[in-house]
Each structure stands twice: as C-alpha cells, then as structure tokens.
Amino acid sequence: MNQSESTRSATRLQRWQPLLRWALPLGLLVLVAMLVWHGVDSFDLPQLQRTLLAVPTLPAIGVALLALASVAFTGLIDLLIARWLALPIGMREMLRLSFVANALANALNLYGTLGSGVRLLGLGARGIELGRSAALIGLQVLSLPLGLSVLVILTLATGSRPITPGTTTHWLAMALLIAAACYLPAFHFITAQRRFMRWLPAGCGLPPLRLKLALTVLSFIDWLLSAAVLYGCLYLSGVHVKVGPLLGSFAAAQTLGLLSLIPGGFGVFDGLMLLALTSAGHDSAAVLSGLFLFRIAYYLLPLLSGLYVGSGLLVGRLPAISRVSERLRTHPLFALLGLPGTLLAGLGMRALAILTFSAGLVLLASAAIPAVHEHIEVVRQFLPLAAVEGSYWFSILTGVLLLGLGRGIDGRLRLAYDLTQPLLVLGAILAVTKGLHFGEALFLLAIAVLLRVRKREFTQRAMSLTSVTTLAWLSGLVVVVIAFFAIGIGAVLGDDSFDLWYFGHGEHSSRIARGLFAAAIGVFAYLIWQAFAVRRPALKLPDQAELEQARAVYKQHGGGEFAHLSFSADKHLFWSGDHGAVVAYGTVRDRLVALGSPSGSPAAIRRAILDFRQFADAQDRAPLFYEVLEPELSLYHDLGFDLFKLGELATIRLAEFSLAGKRWEDLRQAVNRSIKEQLEFELVEPPFDTVLMSQIERVSDAWLADKGAHEKGFSLGRFDIDYLSWSPLALVRRAGEIIAFANVLPPYGPNGTASIDLMRHLDDAPRGTMDFLFARVMQWAKDAGHAQFSLGMAPLSSVGDNPYARINERLAALAFQYGGRFYNYQGLRHYKQKFQPQWTGAYLAYPRGLWVPGLLIDITALVAGGYRRLLLGGR
C-alpha cells in the first residue's frame, strides 16, 4: 500500500470513528436487551417494591460504607504511580484527588475522559508539569483492568464458570473471559517495550517489575472489593448466590461493560447479571433489587461524595485550574479529554442541591408506595391514627418544599439553607412515624449534617427568578409532582372501594388521594415563597451627604476618567468593607455595571473589586466593570475576570498644548474665527442662578430636538440641574446670548484628567463654535496646572484588528469597519486623531463564562435608560 492509499484509509477511519463510538454501545445494549427479553420470564414490580422495602437499614449502611471504601481504595494505584514518578504531592491530597476522579469516572465516564481530565487539571493546578501528569494518567488507565484480568484467570482456573442460560451465551461469555485473561500478559509485554512507552517523561525509565506486580495486586483487590459490594447488595435482597459462580458472572459482565464504553457499563452489566442469576433460579425481582442497590451504593453514593469532596479540594484552586485549562486548550491530550475547567466549579454545592431535591423525591416516592404490612402493625400499636395520617400528609408537603428548595441550595441562598435544615429533620421524624422508614430518616438526617458542615458557604441573599437555572429546577419540581399526581390518580382509579374520607392505617388509596392536596399546597407555597422571599433588595441612590463623601475620596486619591459621573442621578454607590474605596454602578436586568474602576487607595481598590463581586454574587447578579483602562488590566485578570476591548480613550498632555503649529491648526482657526463671529467664552463656577439654568436648558432642548435624540445616562452626561451644579460650566455667547455650553469635568487627585462631558449648541451656532470652546477649556486647564485633558472614547477603535483576536472582538472590528450607517465609529476616531493624542485601551471586565454580545446589549440599554427606551425610544 502506497502512502496516498494509507492516508485515504486513515481518513476513512477517522470519518467512521464518531459513528462507531455510538454504534458499539447501542449495539451491545440492544444485544443484551434481546438476551434479557428472551431469557427472563417476567418482571414482578410489586415484588420488587416489597423486596426493596424489606432491606434492613443497618446492613445496607454497612454495604454503602464498603462501597465508599472500595472506591477510595482505587486511589492507592494513583499514589503508587505518583511515588514512582516522584510527583511533589502529598499522600492525603493525592488520595482525595483520586477519590474524586474515580467517583466521577465510575458513574459518568465516557471514553475514559472524565477521570483522566479531573486528574490532569487537579495535578496541573498544583504545579505538576503536563508530561508527568499525563504519565500518571496513562499508567493508571493501563493498570485498572489488571485486577479484572487476574480475576478472570482465577475463575477459569478454579472452574468458576459464569452462569449462562444457553450454549450460545456460554461460549460468548467464555470468549470474553479468555480475551480478558490475555490482558495481564499483554500489559507486562507492552510496559517492557520503550517503543510503546514513549509517552513517559524524559529521564524516566520503564516501569520496573516490582511496580507492575504491586499495581496488579492493588487492582485485583480493587475488583474483589467491587464484587464484594455486589454480593452484599444481592444478599440483602435475598439472592444467596455462591461466590464462585458470582465471580465468574461478575467478571464476564464487567468485561463486556468496559468494552461497551458506556459509563459504568449501565444496562450492559445489569442485563447480563440479571440474565445469569435468573437462569440459575433466583427470583428476578430480588436480583433487580440487588442490582438497584449496587448502583446506588457503588456508583451514586460515591458520585455524590466525590462531588462534595471535590468542591472543597478543587474549587479553592479554581484560578490555578483556569490557568491550566487555558494552557491545555491547544494541547492534543486536552483535546482528547475534552473536559472544560469549569466542570470543577461548585461541585459540592451542586451535589448538596441534588441531594436536597432527592430528599423531596424520596419523601414523595415513599408516600406513593404502600407501606409494608408489618410496619403498619407496629405503628398501629404505638401511634394513633391521626398521628399517622398527619405524618403522611405533612411528609408530602415537606417533600414538595424540599424539591423546590434544591434551587436555593444550588444558589447558596442563606434563606433556603435556614428552611431546608428544619424541613430535613422534620421529614426524618415523619418518615418514622408514618411507616417506620428508618433508612429514609437516616438519609434525610445525613443530608442535614452535610448541609451543616457547609453552612458558611451559604452567603447569597437573593437569586434570579427568571434565569435558565431557576426554570430548569422549577421544571424538575413540576415533573416530579405531576408524576406523583399520576401515581395517586392511578391508585384511586384502581381501587373500587375508594373513599376519600375513609381513614385507616392500611387505606393507601384514600390516603394518597388526600396527599394530592398536600402536594398542590406545597407547590403553591413554594412559588409564593420564591416570588416574595428571595427578591433582590431595592438599591437606593446616594443622597447629598454620600456624594460629598465620594467627592472627598476622589480629591484625595483620584477618580479616574469617570468619577464625576457619579454625581448624576442614575448610579448607586458601593463602598468597600473598609470604606476606603467607592464604586459607582448602575443596574440592568441581573447585571451590576460599575463605571470604570473603583476610586480609592491602591490597596482599597483591590478589596473594593472583590467586595463588589461578593455583593453581586450574594444577589445572584453578574458584576461588570465598564471601561477599565490598560494599566489596571492585570488586577482584573488576577481577580478572575475576562476582558473585552471596547475601544480607546484619547488624552492630551496639556504641557504640549498651544495654538501654534499644524497639530492645533483646527483649534487655532476656530479661535481666530470666533473674533470675526463676535463669540465670547466664559467659565462660570457653581452655584448657578436660575436665569443661567433656564438659558442653557433652552440650548439643550433645541439641540435634542435638532438631533431627534433623547437624554442618555450612565456613562454619558444628561441635562440635570443637580448634576450640572457639581462642576464649572463653559459658555459661549454671541451678542450676550448663550449659543453653546459644556460642563467641565474637573480633575480629581494628583495627576487627574480634565475633560468635557455634556456639550450642546444651537443649530445656528457658527461653524467651529465647539472647537473654540474646546480650545478655551484646554487653555484654562493648562493655566490651572492640570496635567492631562481627555477627549473621550473612540468606541471599537483598534478592536479585533489582527487575525489572532478573539471571535467577539473580530465581530466588533466588522462593526467598526462597516457600521457607519448606525454610528460614526471611524469619523470619531479620525476627528480625535488629528490632535495626536495618547491612546489608551478601554476594556469590559466580566466574570468568565458570560456571553459578551449579551453584556454589550445590556450596557447599551443601561446607557439608553432601559430596554423600553432602547427599543421604543421616547423620553
């Protein structure tokens, strides 16, 4: 075969790979389903229910602890490899990371990516180089099947054949076991060949025989522990199977489950074990009960524990993890793993939210299932009927409320935590009094304990009621309640002797019908609570005294380019915890948009940014910093913000300003023309009399009418007498009549920047009037000893103007180039460029993961005065 043919073959293989990745798992699932369909006579669902309810609580807890120990034991493989590679990581930290990776991989793994991705990011966040991290992952992945291969060899050697229902499935199982047995010698052969182990880091030799033998022993014990958990679950369900045949069937089913590439072998492993055990004469309901318990104990419980432990282990290192994930985006190994770094954020809190939702689900499920007769007899002896009925009714109400409160737990809402804790305890008490459901009670109390441990993390005071997350949780609540209603209606329709008002210890259909009212009340109570109790607090605009405090900070430390806009009537003020810095911000939808950086001392500014972010987080809002300048970017980057370039700010050094030379030709001509036009300039200081205010208001109204515009705000000044009274006014008169004006933004602090904000003139003002005003204000600022003068922003200037820019910035560059029909981007840039200013980039700082175009639309609406004015116009 020549090179071109081999290339075409490789291309065809790559094209077929995605199809094979899905076809193989689906094909195996269909095959197993067909075998189960023909091999299992019937499924007795009521018997399955009775079997699960009859499982003793304390032994079930013991099996669950064994399952957690089994998953934790797998971490010894990682630890052994890490010691051989001399990785600088402590034993406890390595075992915790491995537990998280193994717990997630067991339940959610797909093509071997998830566990490896968690290890890669976790090790990278601890400063371990990529090559050595990849070596640990590669050797760990190769080592895991070793124990299964040894187990297969032992079962074949001892004659412990898998239980099979027929000749065909027997030979299929044997073929799988023989293939699995070959993995052990294949592993030792591959790891002894340098050509197969070239991915090991430079200077690292091949794995020694002692290491490989130790890995084999650990992996074998790991698989034995997994089989022991399965045996315990089956035993608790009444399936007393011999160890030898169980190990043979377990090995064959696990082998095919691994080959299926389905997470946890779900469906394939379960179907094969069901087929094998029922063919040996065991009851299908008991076998299904055991397999169900095995899934909960060995997969679900470690998964939730791993999510919980993982948040404490990894979230504290999220900045480091984010940097690692950014580094890995261009690395082929990361592309293979396909795991975003954001997967690790908030794992523990999300697990607690899911557990809270599950608690409500368990309470509703136990209410939908008839109580065990033996439990009814015991309850009847000790509790009056009214107590049982009340326990049942309030249990349903509590369950529905817990379903809804899962959203609040997910959002770290303090009020949700305060309500969830007593409801869990109440639910545990009700679980015992309504039917001696001790396992259910322990489950609820365990969740309450886990919540109590994380109490300090519930800092949110409000949450968004219209976000996608809230709607998703609400949808889950609705689906579960509808399912409960369907079960309740089905129970009523199936009972010919149904009587809604008949009360009795064993009257399930009547009780569940009455419980439907409790479920409806719970839904309405939760919706009312969510609508009124978790609303965001009203934000107050600053009064005169607070504005004076802010101006004192500006004068002492400087206020940047936008400090003076704090005195308009459309921004709130946020003070850092030490009251040493202030943030002026506006609100739109669920955004808190700060105008520029905080003002204050350098140390206070850093704290103000963090405090402002925590303030926004507590209300489930997104904190944004609009128009932060280049010298400040490293601070925002270090504090976890992403950056988007908005344009450039033009500033002039006033020491260079004069009316001589070509650079200032336009201003010089305007000044000379002003003499011919009999224009006079005046700078007046506040306070202003009412006559002057009425005169400039007339100019402002005429300018707005001529432009067909309406007042804007936030980052732009507006005609407001209170706002204008905070700074001098620059006036241009003709024959004593005011024809143009501007409010002058005074520089604050050392090396402050003077500027002009609101500039308006009559339509018949002579050409060059505003240039004349500019020249006189700049001359005034220079004479006053100020260092710089700002010409304002040139939006989208120098944004996305190179092929390596981000996609959002490249789209912005298209708007700059072709959007002149809507806004004169290029004309504004050219006008300011003629003064040869210094250009400083201005950026939007925003939390990672937010959609930038949506943020820009929100800010546009904020400047316009709200979405209604943006879309409909008007004053």
Long-range contacts (C-beta under 8 A, 24 or more apart in sequence): 21-111, 21-261, 24-259, 24-260, 24-261, 25-260, 25-261, 25-262, 28-256, 28-259, 28-260, 28-262, 28-268, 29-260, 29-262, 29-267, 29-268, 32-256, 32-267, 32-268, 32-271, 32-272, 32-275, 33-267, 33-271, 35-165, 35-169, 35-271, 35-272, 35-275, 36-271, 36-274, 36-275, 39-165, 39-166, 39-169, 39-275, 39-278, 39-279, 40-274, 40-275, 40-278, 40-284, 41-278, 41-284, 42-284, 43-284, 43-285, 43-288, 44-283, 44-284, 44-285, 45-285, 47-283, 47-285, 47-286, 48-285, 48-288, 48-289, 49-369, 50-285, 50-372, 51-237, 51-238, 51-285, 51-286, 51-289, 52-237, 52-289, 52-292, 52-293, 53-369, 53-372, 54-372, 55-236, 55-237, 55-289, 55-293, 55-439, 56-236, 57-438, 57-439, 57-442, 59-232, 59-236, 60-236, 60-293, 60-297, 60-439, 61-442, 62-232, 63-229, 63-232, 63-233, 63-236, 63-293, 63-297, 64-296, 64-297, 64-301, 66-225, 66-228, 66-229, 66-232, 66-297, 67-229, 67-297, 67-298, 67-301, 67-302, 68-301, 68-302, 68-305, 69-225, 70-222, 70-225, 70-226, 70-228, 70-229, 70-298, 71-99, 71-102, 71-103, 71-106, 71-298, 71-302, 71-306, 72-99, 73-218, 73-221, 73-222, 73-225, 74-98, 74-102, 74-144, 74-222, 75-99, 75-102, 76-218, 77-140, 77-143, 77-144, 77-215, 77-218, 77-219, 77-222, 78-119, 78-136, 78-140, 80-211, 80-214, 80-215, 80-218, 81-136, 81-139, 81-140, 81-143, 81-211, 81-215, 82-136, 84-207, 84-211, 85-132, 85-135, 85-136, 85-201, 85-204, 87-123, 87-128, 87-132, 87-133, 87-136, 88-126, 88-127, 88-128, 89-123, 89-126, 89-128, 93-126, 93-313, 96-309, 96-313, 97-122, 97-123, 97-313, 99-302, 99-305, 99-306, 99-309, 100-306, 100-307, 100-309, 100-310, 100-313, 100-314, 101-306, 102-302, 102-306, 103-302, 103-303, 103-305, 103-306, 103-307, 104-303, 104-306, 104-307, 104-310, 106-264, 106-298, 106-299, 106-302, 106-303, 107-263, 107-264, 107-299, 107-300, 107-302, 107-303, 108-263, 108-303, 109-263, 109-264, 110-261, 110-263, 111-261, 112-141, 113-336, 113-337, 113-338, 113-339, 114-339, 116-141, 116-337, 117-337, 117-338, 117-339, 117-343, 118-310, 118-314, 118-339, 118-343, 118-344, 120-324, 120-328, 120-333, 120-334, 120-337, 120-339, 121-314, 121-321, 121-324, 121-325, 121-328, 121-339, 121-341, 121-344, 122-313, 122-314, 122-321, 124-320, 124-321, 124-324, 124-327, 124-328, 125-314, 125-317, 125-320, 125-321, 125-324, 126-317, 126-320, 127-320, 129-201, 130-327, 130-328, 130-331, 130-333, 131-201, 131-202, 132-201, 134-199, 134-333, 135-199, 135-200, 135-201, 135-204, 138-199, 138-200, 139-207, 139-215, 142-187, 142-190, 142-191, 143-187, 143-215, 143-216, 143-218, 143-219, 144-219, 144-222, 145-180, 145-183, 145-187, 145-219, 145-258, 146-183, 146-184, 146-187, 146-215, 146-216, 146-219, 146-220, 147-216, 147-218, 147-219, 147-220, 147-221, 147-222, 147-223, 147-224, 148-180, 148-183, 148-219, 148-223, 148-251, 148-254, 148-255, 148-258, 149-180, 149-181, 149-182, 149-183, 149-184, 149-187, 150-184, 150-216, 150-219, 150-220, 150-223, 151-220, 151-223, 151-224, 151-227, 151-247, 151-250, 151-251, 152-177, 152-180, 152-181, 152-251, 152-255, 153-181, 153-184, 154-247, 155-244, 155-247, 155-248, 155-251, 156-181, 158-244, 159-244, 160-244, 160-245, 160-247, 160-248, 161-245, 161-248, 162-245, 162-248, 162-249, 162-251, 162-252, 162-253, 162-276, 163-245, 163-248, 163-249, 163-276, 163-277, 163-279, 163-280, 164-275, 164-276, 164-279, 165-275, 165-276, 165-278, 165-279, 169-275, 173-252, 176-252, 176-255, 176-256, 176-259, 177-248, 177-251, 177-252, 177-255, 179-255, 180-251, 180-255, 184-216, 187-212, 188-212, 223-254, 226-254, 226-298, 229-294, 229-297, 229-298, 230-273, 230-290, 230-294, 230-298, 233-290, 233-291, 233-293, 233-294, 233-297, 234-277, 234-286, 234-287, 234-290, 234-291, 234-294, 235-290, 236-290, 236-293, 237-286, 237-287, 237-289, 237-290, 237-293, 238-283, 238-286, 238-289, 239-277, 239-282, 239-283, 239-286, 239-287, 239-290, 241-277, 241-280, 241-282, 245-280, 249-273, 249-276, 249-277, 252-276, 264-295, 264-299, 266-295, 270-295, 304-351, 304-354, 304-355, 306-347, 307-347, 307-348, 307-350, 307-351, 307-354, 308-347, 308-348, 308-351, 308-352, 308-450, 309-348, 310-344, 310-347, 310-348, 311-346, 311-347, 311-348, 311-349, 311-351, 312-348, 314-344, 314-347, 315-344, 315-345, 315-346, 315-347, 315-348, 318-344, 318-345, 318-640, 319-638, 319-640, 322-640, 322-848, 342-848, 342-849, 348-454, 349-409, 349-410, 349-412, 349-454, 349-457, 350-410, 352-409, 352-447, 352-450, 352-451, 352-454, 353-406, 353-407, 353-409, 353-410, 354-406, 355-447, 355-450, 356-402, 356-405, 356-406, 356-409, 356-420, 356-424, 356-447, 356-451, 357-402, 357-403, 357-406, 357-473, 357-476, 359-399, 359-402, 359-424, 359-427, 359-443, 359-444, 359-447, 360-398, 360-399, 360-400, 360-401, 360-402, 360-403, 360-404, 360-405, 360-406, 360-480, 361-399, 361-403, 361-480, 362-399, 362-440, 362-443, 362-444, 363-395, 363-396, 363-398, 363-399, 363-402, 363-427, 363-430, 363-431, 363-440, 363-444, 364-396, 364-399, 364-400, 364-403, 364-480, 364-481, 364-484, 364-519, 366-395, 366-431, 366-434, 366-435, 366-437, 366-440, 367-392, 367-395, 367-396, 367-399, 367-434, 367-484, 367-512, 367-515, 368-484, 368-487, 368-488, 368-491, 368-512, 370-508, 371-434, 371-435, 371-506, 371-508, 372-435, 373-506, 375-435, 375-436, 375-437, 376-435, 376-505, 376-506, 378-436, 379-433, 379-434, 379-435, 379-436, 379-505, 380-505, 383-433, 385-503, 385-504, 385-505, 387-433, 388-433, 388-434, 388-505, 389-503, 389-511, 389-514, 391-430, 391-433, 391-434, 392-430, 392-434, 392-511, 392-515, 393-514, 393-515, 393-518, 394-426, 394-430, 394-518, 395-427, 395-430, 395-431, 395-434, 396-484, 396-515, 396-518, 396-519, 396-522, 397-518, 397-519, 397-521, 397-522, 397-525, 398-423, 398-426, 398-427, 398-430, 398-522, 399-427, 399-522, 400-477, 400-481, 400-518, 400-519, 400-522, 400-523, 400-526, 401-522, 401-525, 401-526, 402-427, 403-476, 403-477, 403-480, 403-481, 403-526, 404-473, 404-474, 404-477, 404-522, 404-523, 404-526, 404-527, 404-529, 404-530, 405-526, 406-473, 406-476, 407-463, 407-469, 407-470, 407-473, 407-474, 407-530, 408-463, 408-534, 409-451, 409-458, 410-469, 410-473, 411-460, 411-463, 411-469, 411-620, 412-457, 412-458, 412-459, 412-460, 413-458, 413-460, 413-461, 413-462, 413-463, 413-534, 414-458, 414-459, 414-460, 414-461, 415-461, 415-533, 415-534, 416-458, 416-534, 417-451, 417-455, 417-458, 420-448, 420-451, 421-448, 421-451, 421-452, 424-448, 424-451, 459-614, 459-617, 459-618, 460-617, 460-618, 460-619, 460-620, 461-536, 461-537, 461-618, 461-619, 462-534, 462-535, 462-536, 462-537, 462-618, 462-619, 462-620, 463-534, 463-619, 463-620, 464-590, 464-620, 464-621, 465-530, 465-531, 465-534, 465-535, 467-590, 467-620, 477-523, 477-526, 478-523, 481-519, 481-522, 481-523, 484-516, 484-519, 485-516, 485-519, 487-512, 488-512, 488-513, 488-515, 488-516, 489-516, 536-619, 536-620, 536-621, 537-619, 539-572, 539-587, 540-572, 541-569, 541-570, 541-571, 541-572, 542-566, 542-572, 542-573, 546-573, 547-573, 549-582, 550-582, 550-584, 550-599, 551-726, 551-748, 553-580, 553-581, 553-582, 553-599, 553-600, 554-599, 554-748, 554-749, 555-748, 555-749, 556-749, 557-581, 557-599, 557-600, 557-601, 557-749, 558-599, 558-748, 558-749, 558-750, 558-751, 558-752, 559-599, 559-748, 559-749, 559-752, 560-596, 560-597, 560-599, 560-629, 561-596, 561-627, 561-629, 561-649, 561-753, 561-755, 561-790, 562-595, 562-596, 562-627, 562-715, 563-596, 563-599, 563-748, 564-726, 564-727, 564-745, 564-746, 564-748, 564-757, 565-595, 565-714, 565-715, 565-717, 565-757, 566-595, 567-722, 567-723, 567-726, 568-713, 568-717, 568-718, 568-720, 568-723, 569-720, 569-722, 569-723, 570-713, 570-714, 570-718, 570-865, 571-595, 571-714, 574-608, 574-611, 574-612, 574-615, 575-608, 576-600, 576-604, 576-607, 576-608, 576-611, 576-612, 577-607, 577-611, 578-604, 578-607, 580-604, 580-607, 580-608, 581-605, 581-607, 581-608, 582-608, 583-608, 583-612, 585-612, 586-713, 586-714, 586-862, 587-621, 587-862, 588-858, 588-859, 588-861, 588-862, 588-866, 588-867, 589-858, 590-620, 590-621, 590-622, 591-621, 591-622, 591-624, 591-855, 591-858, 591-859, 591-862, 592-616, 592-619, 592-621, 592-622, 592-623, 592-624, 593-624, 593-625, 593-626, 593-714, 593-858, 593-859, 593-862, 594-623, 594-624, 594-625, 594-626, 595-626, 595-627, 595-714, 595-715, 596-625, 596-626, 596-627, 596-628, 596-629, 597-625, 597-628, 597-629, 597-632, 599-748, 605-635, 606-635, 606-639, 609-635, 609-636, 609-639, 610-639, 613-639, 613-847, 622-846, 622-847, 622-850, 622-855, 623-847, 624-844, 624-845, 624-846, 624-855, 624-859, 625-844, 625-845, 625-846, 626-715, 626-844, 626-859, 627-715, 627-793, 627-842, 627-843, 627-844, 628-842, 628-843, 628-844, 628-845, 629-840, 629-841, 629-842, 629-843, 630-840, 630-841, 630-842, 630-843, 631-840, 633-843, 633-845, 636-843, 636-845, 640-847, 640-848, 641-845, 641-846, 641-847, 641-848, 642-845, 642-846, 642-847, 642-848, 642-850, 643-843, 643-844, 643-845, 643-846, 644-806, 644-808, 644-809, 644-843, 644-844, 644-846, 644-852, 644-855, 645-798, 645-799, 645-800, 645-809, 645-812, 645-841, 645-842, 645-843, 645-844, 646-793, 646-795, 646-796, 646-799, 646-842, 646-843, 646-844, 647-793, 647-794, 647-795, 647-796, 647-797, 647-798, 647-799, 647-841, 647-842, 648-793, 648-794, 648-797, 648-798, 648-839, 648-840, 648-841, 648-842, 649-790, 649-792, 649-793, 649-794, 649-839, 649-840, 649-841, 649-842, 650-790, 650-791, 650-792, 650-793, 650-794, 650-832, 650-833, 650-835, 650-837, 650-838, 650-839, 651-753, 651-788, 651-789, 651-790, 651-791, 651-837, 651-838, 651-840, 652-778, 652-788, 652-789, 652-790, 652-791, 652-835, 652-837, 652-838, 653-787, 653-788, 653-838, 654-754, 654-778, 654-781, 654-782, 654-786, 654-787, 654-788, 654-789, 655-782, 655-787, 657-778, 657-779, 657-782, 657-789, 659-775, 663-834, 663-835, 663-836, 664-775, 664-835, 666-768, 666-771, 666-834, 667-771, 667-772, 667-774, 667-775, 667-778, 668-775, 669-768, 669-771, 670-768, 670-769, 670-771, 670-772, 670-774, 670-775, 671-772, 671-775, 671-776, 673-766, 673-767, 673-768, 673-772, 674-766, 674-768, 674-769, 674-772, 677-734, 677-766, 677-769, 678-734, 678-735, 679-732, 679-733, 679-734, 679-739, 679-766, 679-769, 679-772, 680-732, 680-733, 680-734, 681-730, 681-731, 681-732, 681-772, 681-773, 681-776, 682-730, 682-731, 682-733, 683-728, 683-729, 683-730, 683-731, 683-744, 683-776, 683-777, 683-780, 684-728, 684-729, 684-731, 685-728, 686-724, 686-725, 686-726, 686-727, 686-728, 686-729, 687-725, 688-724, 688-725, 688-729, 692-729, 693-721, 693-724, 695-738, 696-724, 696-729, 696-731, 696-738, 696-741, 696-760, 699-738, 699-739, 699-740, 699-741, 699-760, 699-761, 699-762, 700-741, 700-758, 700-760, 702-762, 702-763, 703-760, 703-761, 703-762, 703-763, 704-760, 706-763, 710-865, 710-869, 710-873, 710-874, 710-875, 711-865, 711-875, 712-863, 712-864, 712-865, 713-862, 713-863, 713-865, 714-859, 714-862, 714-863, 715-863, 716-757, 716-863, 717-743, 717-757, 717-758, 718-758, 719-758, 719-760, 724-758, 730-756, 730-773, 730-776, 730-777, 730-780, 732-761, 732-765, 732-769, 732-772, 732-773, 734-765, 734-766, 739-764, 739-765, 739-769, 740-765, 740-769, 740-770, 740-773, 742-773, 742-777, 744-777, 744-780, 745-790, 747-781, 747-786, 747-787, 747-788, 751-787, 751-788, 752-786, 752-787, 752-788, 753-786, 753-787, 753-788, 753-789, 753-790, 754-781, 754-786, 754-788, 754-789, 754-790, 755-789, 755-790, 755-791, 755-792, 791-832, 791-835, 791-837, 792-832, 793-842, 794-825, 794-828, 794-829, 794-832, 794-839, 795-823, 795-825, 795-828, 796-825, 797-825, 797-829, 797-839, 798-839, 798-841, 808-852, 808-853, 811-853
